[in-house]
Amino acid sequence: MMDEIRSFPEDRQVKWTIPAVLLLLLVPFCLAADKKEEKPKPAQSIDELRQQIEKILKDTHTNGVSVAIVHKGGPEWVVGLGIADLASNRPATADTLFRIGSTSKAFASLSILLLADQGKLSLEDPVHKLAPDVWFENRWESTDPVRVVNLLEHTTGWDDLRLREYAKQAPDSMSVREGLDYDHHSRTSRWRPGTRMAYCNAGPAVAAYVAEKITGQRFEDFVQQNLFNPIGMKTATYFEPAPGTASTLYHPDGKIPFPYSHIIMRPAGAINASANDMAAYLRFYLNRGAVNGKQVAPSADIDRMESPKSTWAAKEGLKAGYGLSNFWSVEDGFVYHGHDGGVDGGLTDMSYMPDFGVGYFFSINSESGDAFEAVGKAVRAYITRSLQKPVVPPVAQLPVNAADYAGWYEPDSPRTELHTFLDASCVWAGFGSKTAR
């Protein structure tokens, strides 16, 4: 689950009360968002890319990484590098399970879309029509209800989870509904649903509960039967893996391990998956929902995931943004779709370019932002080394009344209301901010 100035775990939210400490925090935070990034020299072969990644692991004290580079027609490189567990010196392999964090969210969206294809619900259905027993507060409910689409595009207006929800170690026996009932106070709409986007981990979990209500199945079982198995994700699981099958997760020093995190909102970020699992998953997207010639999901569902619809901006025609658990990002002139994620001790990125028929996945067993950034740059440089960048659109003409919009702007859709001042402070300081992932 990503907090995402390009990729830091969303569960690391801190309440600061000392002004001096806040100032020390704020300036590096804002400067990091505006920092110029160096482009690596593209590797010209898989062997060279392997060497680059192994050097990154060594330089950043990162123990292991899971990698998949996949084309529409098949995988190019699926591998585990480094060490999965220091105590046993167990190597990472293509079968080692890594935590993929918020990359898990897409399975909630895919589940809802499959049910919509069957005529069992609509993305426009009010949530309380389908699951009246789920608590949330929306003072605009009579005219602007919280709809299923709002859960998946993060346009409910709800705060993100509270600290006690992030801290809860939920046993695998805890149901989705029990997780939602643990502390529902964050689920209060701060503005009209379907207007602004603010990332919220509760939305996909409520969507998963809607799926349970309709199907009568446990959400994780529905995903296993209708998505993991047909896609070919043979070892993916929402639950704690068997000993010796998964990577241990570590602090940035690469030495101190984290205990396994049993997150309270499993549909939002609990999946463990291997490089082989994620290679199959990438091909599912690149082939527009088909696996070995069979449509697991209609191609129209993949198109819909990649297209934001519910915000003011989307309704005005902006194509980029956060769709159904799938967002746009632009890296070195190339447009990617996908999702990233993070948990304590692990960072993941799953991105693909449908127009070029190529995508990648990687997951590190460390909280090292430096390692995450460097591996991502190296992989993207490799897969785009011989691709022609998309043509930049022509410069648009400003409207004659452009001066009417001049002024001082600041963010108005904070992810967590308590931290609004942090979002605004970067603007006040003149540093700007980087798109959340």
C-alpha positions in Angstrom: 0.0 0.0 0.0 1.7 3.1 -1.2 2.0 6.6 0.2 3.7 7.5 -2.9 6.0 10.4 -3.4 6.7 7.9 -5.9 6.9 5.0 -3.5 6.9 4.9 0.3 4.6 2.8 2.4 1.2 4.4 3.1 1.1 2.9 6.5 4.0 5.1 7.7 1.9 8.1 8.7 3.4 10.2 11.5 1.8 12.8 13.8 4.3 15.6 14.3 3.7 18.0 17.2 7.0 19.8 17.6 7.5 22.8 15.2 11.3 22.5 15.1 11.1 18.8 14.1 8.4 19.7 11.6 10.7 22.2 9.9 13.5 19.7 9.7 11.1 17.2 8.1 9.4 19.6 5.7 12.3 21.0 3.7 13.8 17.6 2.7 10.3 16.3 2.0 9.6 19.2 -0.4 13.0 19.2 -2.0 12.8 15.5 -2.7 9.6 16.1 -4.7 11.5 18.6 -6.9 14.8 16.8 -7.2 16.3 16.3 -10.6 16.8 12.6 -11.4 19.7 11.2 -13.3 18.9 8.7 -16.1 21.0 5.5 -16.1 22.7 4.3 -19.2 20.4 1.7 -20.7 21.5 -1.9 -20.4 21.8 -3.5 -23.8 21.2 -7.1 -22.6 19.6 -9.0 -19.8 23.1 -9.9 -18.5 24.0 -6.2 -18.3 20.7 -5.4 -16.6 21.3 -8.2 -14.1 24.7 -6.7 -13.3 23.2 -3.2 -12.9 20.5 -4.5 -10.5 22.9 -6.6 -8.5 25.1 -3.5 -8.0 22.1 -1.5 -6.9 21.3 -4.2 -4.3 24.8 -4.1 -3.0 25.1 -0.3 -2.9 21.8 0.1 -1.1 22.1 -2.8 1.3 19.0 -4.4 -0.2 19.0 -8.2 0.1 16.7 -9.4 -2.7 14.5 -8.5 -5.6 11.9 -10.3 -7.7 11.8 -9.2 -11.4 9.6 -10.0 -14.4 10.0 -8.3 -17.9 7.2 -9.5 -20.1 6.0 -9.0 -23.7 2.6 -9.6 -25.1 3.8 -12.9 -26.6 5.6 -14.2 -23.5 8.2 -13.5 -20.7 11.6 -12.2 -21.5 13.2 -12.4 -18.0 11.6 -13.8 -14.8 14.0 -14.1 -11.9 14.8 -13.6 -8.3 18.1 -12.0 -7.4 20.0 -11.8 -4.1 18.8 -13.2 -0.8 15.3 -13.9 0.3 16.2 -14.6 3.9 19.4 -13.7 5.7 19.1 -16.0 8.6 19.0 -19.1 6.4 20.9 -17.6 3.5 18.0 -18.7 1.3 18.3 -17.2 -2.2 15.5 -15.3 -4.0 14.2 -17.2 -7.0 11.4 -16.7 -9.6 9.2 -18.7 -7.2 9.9 -16.7 -4.1 6.8 -14.9 -2.8 7.1 -11.1 -2.2 4.6 -8.7 -0.7 3.1 -6.6 -3.5 1.2 -4.1 -1.3 -1.3 -1.9 -3.0 -0.7 -3.6 -6.3 -3.3 -6.0 -4.8 -6.1 -3.4 -5.2 -6.7 -4.2 -8.8 -8.2 -7.6 -7.9 -11.0 -5.8 -6.1 -11.7 -3.8 -9.3 -11.5 -6.9 -11.5 -13.9 -8.8 -9.2 -16.4 -5.9 -9.4 -16.1 -5.7 -13.1 -16.7 -9.5 -13.5 -19.8 -9.2 -11.5 -21.0 -6.2 -13.5 -20.4 -8.3 -16.7 -22.8 -10.8 -15.2 -25.4 -8.1 -14.6 -25.2 -8.5 -10.8 -24.3 -4.9 -10.1 -23.3 -1.7 -11.8 -20.4 0.6 -11.1 -23.0 3.4 -10.7 -24.9 1.5 -8.0 -25.0 3.2 -4.6 -23.0 1.2 -2.1 -25.8 1.2 0.4 -28.2 -0.4 -2.1 -25.8 -3.4 -2.3 -24.4 -3.5 1.2 -26.7 -1.4 3.5 -24.9 -2.8 6.6 -21.5 -1.1 5.8 -21.1 2.0 7.9 -20.0 5.3 6.3 -21.2 8.9 6.6 -22.1 11.1 3.6 -24.2 14.2 4.1 -24.8 14.3 0.4 -26.1 10.8 0.2 -29.6 11.7 -1.0 -28.3 13.5 -4.1 -24.7 12.3 -4.4 -24.5 8.8 -2.9 -21.2 6.9 -2.5 -21.2 4.6 -5.5 -19.2 1.5 -6.3 -17.0 3.4 -8.8 -16.1 5.9 -6.0 -14.7 3.0 -3.9 -12.3 2.0 -6.7 -11.3 5.4 -8.1 -10.8 6.8 -4.6 -13.5 9.5 -5.0 -15.5 8.7 -1.9 -14.0 11.8 -0.1 -13.1 9.6 2.9 -9.9 10.0 4.9 -7.4 7.2 4.6 -7.2 4.6 7.4 -6.6 5.7 10.9 -3.3 4.9 12.6 -4.9 2.2 14.8 -6.2 0.5 11.7 -2.7 0.5 10.2 -1.3 -0.8 13.4 -3.8 -3.7 13.9 -2.3 -7.1 13.3 -5.4 -8.9 11.9 -5.3 -12.7 12.0 -5.9 -14.4 8.7 -9.2 -15.7 10.2 -10.5 -12.1 10.4 -13.2 -11.5 7.7 -13.3 -8.5 5.4 -16.4 -7.3 7.3 -14.7 -7.6 10.7 -11.8 -5.5 9.3 -14.2 -2.8 8.2 -16.0 -2.8 11.6 -12.7 -2.5 13.6 -12.7 1.4 13.3 -15.0 3.0 10.7 -14.6 6.6 11.7 -12.4 7.5 8.8 -15.2 6.7 6.4 -16.8 10.1 6.4 -17.1 12.0 3.1 -15.4 15.4 3.3 -16.8 16.6 0.0 -19.4 15.4 -2.5 -18.5 11.9 -3.7 -17.4 11.6 -7.3 -15.7 15.0 -7.5 -12.1 14.8 -6.2 -9.7 12.0 -5.8 -8.0 11.2 -2.5 -6.2 7.8 -2.0 -8.1 5.7 0.5 -7.4 2.1 1.5 -10.9 1.5 2.8 -12.5 1.8 -0.6 -11.3 -1.5 -2.2 -12.1 -3.3 1.1 -15.7 -2.1 1.0 -15.8 -3.1 -2.7 -14.6 -6.6 -1.7 -17.4 -6.8 0.9 -19.9 -5.8 -1.8 -18.6 -8.8 -3.9 -19.0 -11.1 -0.9 -22.6 -9.9 -0.4 -23.4 -10.7 -4.0 -21.6 -13.9 -4.4 -22.0 -15.5 -1.0 -18.3 -16.3 -1.2 -15.3 -15.2 0.8 -13.6 -12.5 -1.3 -10.3 -14.3 -1.3 -11.9 -17.5 -2.5 -13.7 -15.6 -5.3 -10.4 -14.1 -6.5 -8.6 -17.5 -6.4 -11.3 -19.2 -8.4 -12.1 -16.4 -10.9 -8.7 -14.6 -11.3 -5.6 -16.2 -9.8 -6.3 -19.7 -11.2 -7.4 -18.6 -14.7 -4.6 -16.1 -15.1 -2.0 -18.6 -14.0 -1.0 -17.0 -10.7 -0.3 -20.4 -9.2 1.2 -19.4 -5.9 -0.4 -16.0 -5.2 -2.1 -15.7 -1.8 -3.7 -13.1 0.5 -2.6 -15.1 3.5 0.7 -15.7 5.3 2.7 -18.2 3.2 4.2 -21.4 4.3 7.7 -21.2 5.9 10.5 -21.1 3.4 8.3 -19.9 0.4 8.4 -16.1 0.9 10.9 -13.4 1.3 11.6 -11.9 4.7 11.2 -8.1 4.7 13.9 -5.8 6.1 14.5 -2.3 7.3 16.6 -0.1 5.0 19.8 -1.3 6.7 19.2 -4.7 5.2 19.8 -6.4 8.5 16.8 -5.9 10.8 13.7 -7.9 9.7 10.1 -6.9 10.0 7.6 -9.4 11.3 5.0 -10.5 8.9 2.3 -7.8 8.7 -1.3 -9.0 8.8 -3.0 -5.9 7.5 -6.6 -5.2 8.5 -7.8 -4.4 4.9 -6.5 -7.5 3.0 -8.2 -6.6 -0.3 -6.2 -3.3 -0.3 -2.7 -4.7 0.0 -2.1 -8.2 1.4 -1.2 -10.3 -1.6 2.0 -12.4 -1.7 3.1 -13.2 -5.3 6.2 -14.5 -7.1 7.9 -13.2 -10.2 6.3 -16.1 -12.1 2.8 -15.1 -10.8 3.3 -11.5 -11.8 4.7 -12.4 -15.2 1.4 -14.2 -15.9 -0.5 -11.2 -14.5 1.3 -8.8 -16.8 0.5 -10.9 -19.8 -3.1 -10.8 -18.8 -3.1 -7.0 -19.2 -0.9 -6.9 -22.3 -3.3 -9.4 -24.0 -6.3 -7.3 -22.8 -7.8 -9.8 -20.4 -7.0 -13.0 -22.4 -4.9 -15.9 -21.2 -3.7 -18.5 -23.8 -6.4 -17.3 -26.1 -9.3 -17.4 -23.6 -10.9 -14.2 -22.3 -10.7 -14.3 -18.5 -12.1 -10.8 -18.5 -13.5 -8.8 -21.4 -11.0 -6.4 -23.1 -13.5 -3.6 -22.3 -12.9 -4.3 -18.6 -9.2 -3.6 -19.0 -9.9 -0.5 -21.0 -12.2 0.7 -18.2 -9.6 0.1 -15.5 -7.2 2.3 -17.3 -9.6 5.2 -17.8 -10.6 7.5 -14.9 -14.3 8.4 -15.0 -15.6 9.8 -11.8 -13.6 13.0 -10.9 -14.4 16.5 -12.2 -11.2 16.3 -14.3 -12.2 13.0 -15.9 -15.7 14.3 -16.6 -14.1 17.3 -18.4 -12.1 14.9 -20.6 -8.8 14.5 -18.9 -7.7 10.9 -19.8 -4.7 10.6 -17.4 -5.2 9.9 -13.7 -6.3 7.1 -11.4 -8.8 4.7 -13.0 -10.1 1.5 -11.4 -7.1 0.5 -9.3 -4.9 1.4 -12.3 -3.2 4.7 -12.9 -1.2 6.5 -15.5 2.4 7.6 -15.0 4.8 9.2 -17.4 8.5 8.2 -17.2 11.0 9.7 -19.7 8.3 10.4 -22.2 6.6 7.0 -22.1 3.1 6.5 -20.7 2.7 3.5 -18.3 -0.4 2.0 -16.7 -0.4 -0.1 -13.5 0.0 0.2 -9.8 2.8 0.2 -7.2 2.7 -0.8 -3.6 4.4 -1.0 -0.3 4.3 -2.6 3.1 6.7 -2.4 6.0 9.9 -3.7 4.5 8.8 -4.1 0.9 8.3 -1.9 -2.2 6.7 -3.0 -5.5 6.0 -1.6 -9.0 3.9 -3.3 -11.7 3.7 -1.2 -14.9 3.1 -1.8 -18.6 2.7 -0.1 -21.9 -0.2 -1.6 -23.9 0.8 0.3 -27.1 4.2 -1.3 -27.1 3.2 -4.7 -25.7 5.7 -4.7 -22.9 5.6 -4.4 -19.1 7.6 -5.1 -16.0 7.2 -6.0 -12.3 9.8 -5.8 -9.5 9.6 -6.1 -5.7 12.3 -5.5 -3.2 12.5 -6.9 0.3 13.5 -3.6 1.8 12.1 -0.1 2.6 15.0 1.5 0.7 13.5 4.2 -1.5 16.9 4.6 -3.2 16.9 1.0 -4.3 13.4 1.2 -5.5 14.0 4.2 -7.6 17.3 2.9 -9.0 15.9 -0.6 -10.0 12.9 1.1 -11.6 15.0 3.4 -13.7 17.3 0.6 -14.8 14.4 -1.6 -15.8 12.6 1.1 -17.7 15.7 2.2 -19.4 16.2 -1.3 -20.6 12.7 -2.0 -21.9 12.5 1.4 -23.7 16.1 1.4 -25.1 15.0 0.8 -28.7 11.5 2.3 -28.6 10.4 5.5 -30.2 9.0 7.9 -27.7 5.3 8.9 -28.3 5.0 12.2 -30.2 4.5 15.2 -27.8 1.1 16.8 -28.5 1.2 20.3 -30.0 1.2 23.3 -27.7 -2.3 24.2 -26.9 -3.6 27.8 -27.2 -4.6 29.4 -23.9 -8.2 30.7 -23.7 -8.7 34.4 -24.0 -9.7 34.5 -20.4 -6.7 32.6 -19.1 -5.8 35.6 -16.8 -9.0 34.9 -14.9 -7.4 31.7 -13.5 -4.2 33.3 -12.3 -3.6 33.1 -8.6 -2.2 31.1 -5.7 -3.2 27.4 -5.7 -2.8 24.7 -3.1 -4.1 21.1 -2.8 -7.7 20.7 -1.8 -8.1 16.9 -1.6 -5.8 15.8 1.2 -5.4 12.0 1.6 -5.6 12.5 5.4 -7.3 15.6 6.7 -4.9 15.7 9.7 -1.9 16.2 7.4 -3.4 18.8 5.1 -0.8 21.4 6.2 2.0 19.1 4.9 0.4 19.0 1.4 0.0 22.7 1.4 3.4 23.5 2.9 5.3 22.4 -0.2 3.3 24.8 -2.3 3.8 27.6 0.2 7.5 26.9 0.1 7.5 27.1 -3.7 8.7 23.6 -4.3 5.6 22.1 -6.0 4.7 18.5 -5.5 5.0 15.2 -7.3 2.0 13.1 -8.4 1.0 10.5 -5.7 1.4 6.9 -6.5 
